[in-house]
Amino acid sequence: MDWLLANGWVLWLILFLGLAAVETLTLDLFFIMLSVGALAALAATFAGAGLVLQIVIFAVVSLLMILLVRPVAVRHLQRGPADQLNNIDRLVGAAALALEPVTAHSGTVKIGGDTWTARSADGAPLPAGTRLSVTRIDGATAVVEPVDRPAPPVPDA
């Protein structure tokens, strides 16, 4: 027992490494936050803190990491790079063709070879055969608007 009190840093080091190893298996950013708490307690051991203070430091640092750092880190990791869009995000702005009339409540469009239920973005009816653009996706329904045709060029006089 005296050896443990004299070499408590070994326990904090083992706890730090063990929690970090568990994090590599779970990848949910929970055990790494506890691991940082163990690292803080390890530092407190080297600073000469007593066992009770080491445990308090472990608990407080771990709790602060879980409450303050983990949500930010999870949000950052879930967002991913800007150029890496999911399938739904890729459809926004895509060209579509009305297969049947599209209204504010119903319709069918073809988007890149797939048939989607659709509705008009502004509620205006769009006849079948109209070239459309996807403005957003609501569940399994594409919200579309007509493609604006650019004005023909004016010839120079």
Secondary structure, DSSP 8 states (H G I E B T S, - for coil): -HHHHHTHHHHHHHHHHHHHHHHHHH-SSSHHHHHHHHHHHHHHHHTT--HHHHHHHHHHHHHHIIIIIHHHHHHHHHH--TT---HHHHHTT-EEEEEE-B-SS--EEEETTEEEEEEESSS--B-TT-EEEEEEEETTEEEEEE-----------
